[in-house]
């Protein structure tokens, strides 16, 4: 006679565990891909050109200081990227 608990484990429990592991792995891969895309967006001037032009320098510096972001000796792209992250902009897919 077969123990019903073992049968249930192999038919249902093991499958659920493996499915959960695969789902978490896929979520992790998606998150890494998203972060990589976000970082690549700010690496080149061509990709974030419109975003950097949208902010006049004085408005950008004032906004950054308002949010407590250091601006001394930093590139405009770095400041915009930090503002973007602070406001939750990194959750959008590029």
C-alpha positions as CSV (number, residue, x, y, z in Angstrom):
1,X,0.0,0.0,0.0
2,X,1.3,3.4,-1.0
3,X,1.4,6.3,1.6
4,X,-1.0,8.9,0.3
5,X,1.1,11.7,1.6
6,X,4.0,10.7,-0.6
7,X,1.8,10.3,-3.6
8,X,0.3,13.8,-3.0
9,X,3.8,15.2,-2.6
10,X,5.1,13.8,-5.9
11,X,1.9,14.6,-7.8
12,X,1.1,18.0,-6.5
13,X,3.7,19.3,-4.0
14,X,6.8,18.8,-6.1
15,X,5.2,20.2,-9.2
16,X,4.2,23.4,-7.3
17,X,7.7,23.8,-5.8
18,X,9.3,23.4,-9.2
19,X,6.8,25.8,-10.8
20,X,7.4,28.4,-8.1
21,X,11.2,28.1,-8.6
22,X,10.9,28.6,-12.3
23,X,8.5,31.6,-11.9
24,X,10.9,33.3,-9.4
25,X,13.8,32.6,-11.8
26,X,11.9,34.2,-14.7
27,X,11.0,37.2,-12.5
28,X,14.7,37.7,-11.6
29,X,15.7,37.5,-15.3
30,X,13.1,40.0,-16.2
31,X,14.2,42.4,-13.5
32,X,17.9,42.1,-14.5
33,X,16.9,42.7,-18.2
34,X,14.9,45.8,-17.1
35,X,17.8,47.2,-15.1
36,X,20.2,46.6,-18.0
37,X,17.8,48.4,-20.4
38,X,17.4,51.3,-18.0
39,X,21.2,51.7,-17.5
40,X,21.8,51.4,-21.3
41,X,19.3,54.2,-21.9
42,X,21.4,56.7,-19.9
43,X,24.8,55.5,-21.2
44,X,24.6,57.1,-24.7
45,X,23.8,60.6,-25.6
46,X,21.7,59.5,-28.5
47,X,19.2,57.5,-26.5
48,X,18.5,60.1,-23.7
49,X,19.1,63.2,-25.9
50,X,15.4,64.3,-25.8
51,X,15.2,63.8,-22.1
52,X,18.3,65.9,-21.4
53,X,17.0,68.7,-23.7
54,X,13.7,68.7,-22.0
55,X,15.2,70.3,-18.9
56,X,16.9,73.7,-19.1
57,X,20.0,73.6,-16.9
58,X,18.8,76.0,-14.3
59,X,15.5,74.2,-13.8
60,X,17.3,70.9,-13.6
61,X,19.7,72.1,-11.0
62,X,16.9,73.7,-9.0
63,X,14.8,70.5,-9.1
64,X,17.8,68.4,-8.1
65,X,18.6,70.6,-5.1
66,X,15.0,70.5,-4.1
67,X,15.2,66.7,-4.0
68,X,18.5,66.7,-2.2
69,X,20.6,65.5,-5.1
70,X,24.2,66.7,-5.3
71,X,24.9,68.5,-8.6
72,X,28.5,69.7,-8.2
73,X,30.8,68.1,-10.8
74,X,28.2,65.8,-12.2
75,X,27.1,65.3,-15.7
76,X,23.5,66.3,-16.7
77,X,22.7,62.7,-17.6
78,X,23.7,61.5,-14.1
79,X,21.5,64.1,-12.4
80,X,18.5,63.2,-14.6
81,X,19.0,59.5,-14.0
82,X,19.1,60.0,-10.2
83,X,16.0,62.2,-10.4
84,X,14.3,59.5,-12.5
85,X,15.1,56.8,-10.0
86,X,14.0,58.9,-7.0
87,X,10.6,59.5,-8.6
88,X,10.1,55.8,-9.5
89,X,10.8,56.3,-13.2
90,X,13.1,53.2,-13.3
91,X,10.0,50.9,-13.0
92,X,8.9,51.7,-16.6
93,X,10.2,49.5,-19.4
94,X,12.5,51.1,-22.0
